[in-house]
Amino acid sequence: MRIWLMAARLRTLPAAIAPVLVGTALAYTLEETFRPGAFVAAMLGSILIQIGTNLSNDYSDARRGADSDDRLGPVRVTAGGLVPPKQVLKATYITFGLAAVCGGYLVAVAGIELLFVGIASIAAGVLYTGGPRPYGYEGLGEVFVFLFFGIVAVAGSTFAQLQRWPVEAFVLAVPVGLLAAAILVVNNVRDMDSDKRAGKRTLAVRLGREQGRSMYGAMVYGSYLIAPLPWLFGAPLSAWLLLSWLTLPLAVRVVRMMRRHTDGPTLNEALAQTGILQLAFCLLLSAGILAS
């Protein structure tokens, strides 16, 4: 069980949980609509897609030699010989299959549009490091994380409740997506040396360590600037959106951690702290939405 929890990468799960909370809170505030079944299915589906992506990444990176012994991050179960590759691949199929079951329920209760959202989300998870031309090896990982764990997840969660796509969902999805992508930036800055040797041209490899750190800071701080925009531009939301700013001290601490350290243990801690930051930010943002 401990090995499979390691493979699931629990530190990345806030990226799956946070957007569902924000999207559901927005739906309730706009139309006082809350469908418990749709919320549970969206939450479970998002978590399962994240875990499936992590398992697929574990399997594919090991096959391509990206998870070598000299990487600074935690041991990967396939490359580390803890689980046979076929078992990891089987677990990937099972996890995405369970996500598809959640998606099937959402399609039944909310609309066919979510079928295409689900198919695209699972495909993005598989093709991150799998397939003939994995986009994670071409510096597009952060872009897809922003899209699928920000725009798609927040707007999709709102649609699951309302069966429409309010513009506020897309605006509020931006800070959620930026913080989710920032989690990946930490991972890629930490692993850039081993990624470079394996031919994995992540955005951190392309930009360099210092530019990667600067990008991380811009993404984190940019989230705080964008969060209150719906209120400032007259949407039916109030200044309570600024409640998310209570997490700024944590943001400052983790940005400084990224700027000052290059060792694996500290960057592993920065990754965990970024996940906590995103979840805390989105919990307070959701509370601010509900209070509007």
DORO-868395 format. One record per residue (C-alpha): x, y, z; residue number from 1. Coordinates in Angstrom, 2 decimals. Example, Ala and Ser with C-alpha at 12.3 -4.5 7.8 and 13.67 -1.06 7.14 Angstrom:
// DORO-868395
+---------+---------+---------+-----+
:       X :       Y :       Z :   k :
+---------+---------+---------+-----+
:   12.30 :   -4.50 :    7.80 :   1 :
:   13.67 :   -1.06 :    7.14 :   2 :
+---------+---------+---------+-----+
END
This chain:
// DORO-868395
+---------+---------+---------+-----+
:       X :       Y :       Z :   k :
+---------+---------+---------+-----+
:    0.00 :    0.00 :    0.00 :   1 :
:    2.83 :    2.38 :    0.85 :   2 :
:    4.41 :    1.75 :   -2.56 :   3 :
:    1.14 :    2.37 :   -4.42 :   4 :
:    0.56 :    5.58 :   -2.44 :   5 :
:    4.06 :    6.63 :   -3.49 :   6 :
:    3.13 :    5.91 :   -7.11 :   7 :
:   -0.08 :    7.95 :   -6.78 :   8 :
:    2.00 :   11.01 :   -5.72 :   9 :
:   -0.37 :   12.36 :   -3.09 :  10 :
:    1.42 :   15.70 :   -3.03 :  11 :
:    0.01 :   16.48 :   -6.48 :  12 :
:   -3.63 :   15.78 :   -5.60 :  13 :
:   -4.48 :   19.34 :   -4.47 :  14 :
:   -4.27 :   20.23 :   -8.17 :  15 :
:   -7.20 :   17.88 :   -8.76 :  16 :
:   -9.27 :   18.83 :   -5.72 :  17 :
:   -8.98 :   22.63 :   -5.82 :  18 :
:  -10.66 :   23.37 :   -9.18 :  19 :
:  -13.73 :   21.28 :   -8.34 :  20 :
:  -14.20 :   23.23 :   -5.11 :  21 :
:  -13.98 :   26.58 :   -6.91 :  22 :
:  -16.26 :   25.58 :   -9.79 :  23 :
:  -18.91 :   24.11 :   -7.47 :  24 :
:  -18.84 :   27.14 :   -5.15 :  25 :
:  -19.33 :   29.44 :   -8.12 :  26 :
:  -22.33 :   27.44 :   -9.35 :  27 :
:  -23.98 :   27.68 :   -5.93 :  28 :
:  -23.36 :   31.43 :   -5.69 :  29 :
:  -24.66 :   32.21 :   -9.17 :  30 :
:  -27.86 :   30.13 :   -9.06 :  31 :
:  -28.02 :   28.54 :   -5.57 :  32 :
:  -27.57 :   25.17 :   -7.24 :  33 :
:  -25.79 :   22.26 :   -5.60 :  34 :
:  -26.07 :   18.71 :   -6.93 :  35 :
:  -24.27 :   16.39 :   -4.48 :  36 :
:  -23.99 :   13.51 :   -6.96 :  37 :
:  -22.42 :   15.70 :   -9.63 :  38 :
:  -20.01 :   17.18 :   -7.07 :  39 :
:  -18.86 :   13.77 :   -5.83 :  40 :
:  -18.49 :   12.41 :   -9.38 :  41 :
:  -16.53 :   15.48 :  -10.50 :  42 :
:  -14.26 :   15.32 :   -7.45 :  43 :
:  -13.58 :   11.58 :   -7.76 :  44 :
:  -13.14 :   11.83 :  -11.53 :  45 :
:  -10.63 :   14.67 :  -11.19 :  46 :
:   -8.62 :   12.83 :   -8.50 :  47 :
:   -8.60 :    9.60 :  -10.52 :  48 :
:   -7.43 :   11.40 :  -13.67 :  49 :
:   -4.59 :   12.96 :  -11.68 :  50 :
:   -3.56 :    9.58 :  -10.22 :  51 :
:   -3.88 :    7.92 :  -13.64 :  52 :
:   -1.67 :   10.62 :  -15.14 :  53 :
:    0.92 :   10.07 :  -12.40 :  54 :
:    0.93 :    6.31 :  -12.97 :  55 :
:    1.18 :    6.74 :  -16.73 :  56 :
:    4.04 :    9.19 :  -16.22 :  57 :
:    5.81 :    6.75 :  -13.89 :  58 :
:    5.58 :    3.97 :  -16.49 :  59 :
:    6.47 :    6.07 :  -19.53 :  60 :
:    9.36 :    7.98 :  -17.95 :  61 :
:   10.94 :    4.70 :  -16.82 :  62 :
:   10.72 :    3.32 :  -20.37 :  63 :
:   12.34 :    6.45 :  -21.78 :  64 :
:   15.08 :    6.57 :  -19.14 :  65 :
:   14.01 :    9.91 :  -17.65 :  66 :
:   13.76 :    8.55 :  -14.07 :  67 :
:   17.42 :    7.71 :  -13.61 :  68 :
:   19.14 :    7.00 :  -10.28 :  69 :
:   20.62 :   10.51 :  -10.09 :  70 :
:   17.32 :   12.41 :  -10.12 :  71 :
:   16.66 :   14.55 :   -7.04 :  72 :
:   12.99 :   13.70 :   -6.60 :  73 :
:   11.39 :   10.76 :   -4.77 :  74 :
:   11.95 :    7.23 :   -6.07 :  75 :
:    9.60 :    6.28 :   -8.91 :  76 :
:    8.12 :    2.83 :   -8.49 :  77 :
:    8.76 :    1.58 :  -12.04 :  78 :
:   12.30 :    2.90 :  -12.49 :  79 :
:   13.14 :    1.94 :   -8.90 :  80 :
:   12.08 :   -1.68 :   -9.49 :  81 :
:    9.44 :   -1.55 :   -6.75 :  82 :
:    6.57 :   -2.58 :   -9.06 :  83 :
:    6.83 :   -4.44 :  -12.40 :  84 :
:    6.04 :   -2.18 :  -15.39 :  85 :
:    3.09 :   -4.34 :  -16.45 :  86 :
:    1.45 :   -3.88 :  -13.05 :  87 :
:    1.90 :   -0.10 :  -13.21 :  88 :
:    0.39 :   -0.08 :  -16.69 :  89 :
:   -2.53 :   -2.23 :  -15.50 :  90 :
:   -3.10 :    0.14 :  -12.57 :  91 :
:   -3.11 :    3.05 :  -15.03 :  92 :
:   -5.85 :    1.41 :  -17.10 :  93 :
:   -7.93 :    0.63 :  -14.00 :  94 :
:   -7.60 :    4.18 :  -12.65 :  95 :
:   -8.60 :    5.81 :  -15.93 :  96 :
:  -11.43 :    3.27 :  -16.24 :  97 :
:  -12.81 :    4.33 :  -12.85 :  98 :
:  -12.49 :    7.98 :  -13.93 :  99 :
:  -14.52 :    7.11 :  -17.02 : 100 :
:  -17.27 :    5.67 :  -14.81 : 101 :
:  -17.45 :    8.98 :  -12.94 : 102 :
:  -17.51 :   10.77 :  -16.27 : 103 :
:  -20.33 :    8.56 :  -17.51 : 104 :
:  -22.45 :    9.60 :  -14.54 : 105 :
:  -21.71 :   13.28 :  -15.21 : 106 :
:  -22.66 :   12.90 :  -18.87 : 107 :
:  -25.95 :   11.29 :  -17.82 : 108 :
:  -26.91 :   14.02 :  -15.34 : 109 :
:  -25.34 :   17.12 :  -16.92 : 110 :
:  -24.90 :   16.70 :  -20.67 : 111 :
:  -22.93 :   15.26 :  -23.56 : 112 :
:  -20.47 :   18.16 :  -23.45 : 113 :
:  -18.75 :   16.53 :  -20.48 : 114 :
:  -18.07 :   13.42 :  -22.55 : 115 :
:  -15.67 :   15.40 :  -24.71 : 116 :
:  -14.17 :   17.04 :  -21.61 : 117 :
:  -13.51 :   13.62 :  -20.08 : 118 :
:  -12.02 :   12.09 :  -23.23 : 119 :
:   -9.72 :   15.09 :  -23.71 : 120 :
:   -8.65 :   15.01 :  -20.06 : 121 :
:   -7.73 :   11.32 :  -20.09 : 122 :
:   -5.95 :   11.69 :  -23.45 : 123 :
:   -3.94 :   14.61 :  -22.06 : 124 :
:   -2.97 :   12.49 :  -19.04 : 125 :
:   -1.74 :    9.60 :  -21.20 : 126 :
:    0.06 :   11.73 :  -23.78 : 127 :
:    1.91 :   13.82 :  -21.19 : 128 :
:    4.82 :   11.38 :  -21.25 : 129 :
:    3.32 :    8.59 :  -23.38 : 130 :
:    2.73 :    8.13 :  -27.08 : 131 :
:    5.13 :    8.77 :  -29.93 : 132 :
:    5.55 :   12.51 :  -29.20 : 133 :
:    4.84 :   13.21 :  -25.52 : 134 :
:    4.12 :   16.90 :  -25.03 : 135 :
:    5.78 :   16.85 :  -21.60 : 136 :
:    9.09 :   16.25 :  -23.38 : 137 :
:    8.57 :   19.33 :  -25.59 : 138 :
:    8.08 :   21.95 :  -22.88 : 139 :
:    4.26 :   21.97 :  -23.02 : 140 :
:    3.52 :   20.29 :  -19.68 : 141 :
:    2.75 :   23.53 :  -17.84 : 142 :
:    0.45 :   24.70 :  -20.64 : 143 :
:   -1.64 :   21.52 :  -20.50 : 144 :
:   -1.75 :   21.50 :  -16.69 : 145 :
:   -2.99 :   25.10 :  -16.77 : 146 :
:   -5.66 :   24.19 :  -19.31 : 147 :
:   -6.90 :   20.92 :  -17.81 : 148 :
:   -6.43 :   21.54 :  -14.07 : 149 :
:   -7.48 :   25.15 :  -14.40 : 150 :
:   -9.77 :   26.14 :  -17.26 : 151 :
:  -11.29 :   22.74 :  -18.02 : 152 :
:  -11.64 :   21.54 :  -14.41 : 153 :
:  -13.16 :   24.73 :  -12.98 : 154 :
:  -15.47 :   25.42 :  -15.92 : 155 :
:  -16.38 :   21.73 :  -16.19 : 156 :
:  -17.26 :   21.54 :  -12.49 : 157 :
:  -19.48 :   24.60 :  -12.86 : 158 :
:  -21.13 :   23.10 :  -15.94 : 159 :
:  -21.81 :   19.87 :  -14.05 : 160 :
:  -23.93 :   21.92 :  -11.66 : 161 :
:  -25.52 :   24.51 :  -13.98 : 162 :
:  -25.38 :   23.00 :  -17.49 : 163 :
:  -23.93 :   26.25 :  -18.81 : 164 :
:  -20.53 :   27.92 :  -19.07 : 165 :
:  -20.55 :   31.25 :  -17.11 : 166 :
:  -17.73 :   33.60 :  -17.98 : 167 :
:  -16.83 :   33.95 :  -14.29 : 168 :
:  -15.79 :   30.30 :  -14.27 : 169 :
:  -13.18 :   30.90 :  -16.96 : 170 :
:  -11.77 :   33.98 :  -15.17 : 171 :
:  -11.54 :   32.26 :  -11.79 : 172 :
:  -10.00 :   29.22 :  -13.47 : 173 :
:   -6.90 :   31.25 :  -14.38 : 174 :
:   -5.42 :   31.57 :  -10.85 : 175 :
:   -6.36 :   27.95 :  -10.13 : 176 :
:   -4.57 :   26.81 :  -13.29 : 177 :
:   -1.52 :   28.97 :  -12.63 : 178 :
:   -1.01 :   27.46 :   -9.18 : 179 :
:   -1.52 :   23.94 :  -10.54 : 180 :
:    1.08 :   24.60 :  -13.24 : 181 :
:    3.41 :   26.04 :  -10.59 : 182 :
:    3.48 :   22.60 :   -8.93 : 183 :
:    4.87 :   21.18 :  -12.17 : 184 :
:    7.38 :   24.02 :  -12.46 : 185 :
:    8.89 :   23.02 :   -9.10 : 186 :
:    9.10 :   19.40 :  -10.24 : 187 :
:   10.77 :   20.34 :  -13.53 : 188 :
:   13.24 :   22.82 :  -12.01 : 189 :
:   14.26 :   20.14 :   -9.51 : 190 :
:   14.72 :   17.48 :  -12.21 : 191 :
:   16.12 :   19.65 :  -14.99 : 192 :
:   19.63 :   18.16 :  -14.96 : 193 :
:   18.46 :   14.55 :  -15.20 : 194 :
:   15.72 :   15.56 :  -17.67 : 195 :
:   18.31 :   17.22 :  -19.89 : 196 :
:   20.43 :   14.08 :  -19.98 : 197 :
:   17.36 :   12.00 :  -20.86 : 198 :
:   16.37 :   14.33 :  -23.72 : 199 :
:   13.30 :   15.59 :  -21.84 : 200 :
:   13.09 :   19.24 :  -22.91 : 201 :
:   10.74 :   20.59 :  -20.26 : 202 :
:   10.07 :   24.31 :  -20.01 : 203 :
:   12.62 :   24.52 :  -17.19 : 204 :
:   15.25 :   22.87 :  -19.42 : 205 :
:   14.42 :   25.24 :  -22.27 : 206 :
:   14.45 :   28.39 :  -20.12 : 207 :
:   17.18 :   27.52 :  -17.62 : 208 :
:   17.07 :   27.38 :  -13.83 : 209 :
:   16.93 :   31.11 :  -13.14 : 210 :
:   14.20 :   31.78 :  -15.69 : 211 :
:   12.28 :   28.78 :  -14.38 : 212 :
:   12.39 :   30.23 :  -10.88 : 213 :
:   11.25 :   33.63 :  -12.15 : 214 :
:    8.38 :   31.98 :  -14.04 : 215 :
:    7.36 :   30.20 :  -10.86 : 216 :
:    7.23 :   33.47 :   -8.90 : 217 :
:    5.24 :   35.18 :  -11.66 : 218 :
:    2.70 :   32.35 :  -11.75 : 219 :
:    2.23 :   32.32 :   -7.98 : 220 :
:    1.95 :   36.08 :   -7.51 : 221 :
:   -0.08 :   36.49 :  -10.70 : 222 :
:   -2.76 :   34.26 :   -9.18 : 223 :
:   -3.37 :   36.84 :   -6.44 : 224 :
:   -3.76 :   39.65 :   -8.97 : 225 :
:   -6.27 :   37.76 :  -11.11 : 226 :
:   -8.46 :   36.32 :   -8.32 : 227 :
:  -10.39 :   39.57 :   -7.59 : 228 :
:  -10.94 :   40.54 :  -11.26 : 229 :
:  -14.56 :   39.26 :  -11.46 : 230 :
:  -15.45 :   41.57 :   -8.56 : 231 :
:  -13.50 :   44.52 :  -10.00 : 232 :
:  -15.19 :   44.17 :  -13.40 : 233 :
:  -18.73 :   44.01 :  -12.08 : 234 :
:  -19.52 :   40.29 :  -11.91 : 235 :
:  -22.05 :   39.22 :   -9.24 : 236 :
:  -19.19 :   38.50 :   -6.82 : 237 :
:  -17.88 :   40.69 :   -4.02 : 238 :
:  -14.62 :   41.77 :   -2.39 : 239 :
:  -14.75 :   38.53 :   -0.40 : 240 :
:  -12.69 :   37.10 :   -3.26 : 241 :
:   -9.76 :   38.81 :   -1.56 : 242 :
:  -10.05 :   36.23 :    1.21 : 243 :
:   -7.61 :   34.14 :   -0.85 : 244 :
:   -4.95 :   36.78 :   -0.16 : 245 :
:   -4.65 :   35.47 :    3.39 : 246 :
:   -2.36 :   32.81 :    1.93 : 247 :
:    0.19 :   35.39 :    0.74 : 248 :
:    2.66 :   34.72 :    3.60 : 249 :
:    2.85 :   31.06 :    2.53 : 250 :
:    3.30 :   32.15 :   -1.09 : 251 :
:    6.17 :   34.47 :   -0.18 : 252 :
:    7.87 :   31.71 :    1.81 : 253 :
:    7.65 :   29.09 :   -0.92 : 254 :
:    8.78 :   31.52 :   -3.65 : 255 :
:   11.83 :   32.38 :   -1.55 : 256 :
:   12.47 :   28.67 :   -1.04 : 257 :
:   12.49 :   28.20 :   -4.81 : 258 :
:   14.82 :   31.13 :   -5.40 : 259 :
:   17.41 :   30.25 :   -2.78 : 260 :
:   17.76 :   26.47 :   -2.96 : 261 :
:   18.69 :   23.84 :   -5.53 : 262 :
:   19.00 :   20.71 :   -3.38 : 263 :
:   16.52 :   17.89 :   -3.82 : 264 :
:   15.06 :   17.71 :   -0.27 : 265 :
:   14.31 :   21.44 :   -0.17 : 266 :
:   12.73 :   21.42 :   -3.62 : 267 :
:   10.69 :   18.36 :   -2.66 : 268 :
:    9.43 :   20.39 :    0.29 : 269 :
:    8.75 :   23.34 :   -2.03 : 270 :
:    6.66 :   21.04 :   -4.23 : 271 :
:    4.62 :   19.88 :   -1.23 : 272 :
:    4.24 :   23.45 :    0.01 : 273 :
:    3.05 :   24.60 :   -3.42 : 274 :
:    0.37 :   21.93 :   -3.35 : 275 :
:   -0.70 :   23.10 :    0.12 : 276 :
:   -0.66 :   26.71 :   -1.10 : 277 :
:   -2.93 :   25.90 :   -4.03 : 278 :
:   -5.39 :   24.01 :   -1.87 : 279 :
:   -5.45 :   26.72 :    0.83 : 280 :
:   -5.78 :   29.47 :   -1.79 : 281 :
:   -8.69 :   27.69 :   -3.48 : 282 :
:  -10.43 :   26.84 :   -0.21 : 283 :
:  -10.38 :   30.52 :    0.75 : 284 :
:  -11.32 :   31.58 :   -2.79 : 285 :
:  -14.26 :   29.19 :   -2.65 : 286 :
:  -15.27 :   30.61 :    0.73 : 287 :
:  -15.03 :   34.12 :   -0.71 : 288 :
:  -17.23 :   33.11 :   -3.65 : 289 :
:  -19.84 :   31.63 :   -1.31 : 290 :
:  -19.77 :   34.75 :    0.85 : 291 :
:  -20.44 :   37.04 :   -2.13 : 292 :
+---------+---------+---------+-----+
END
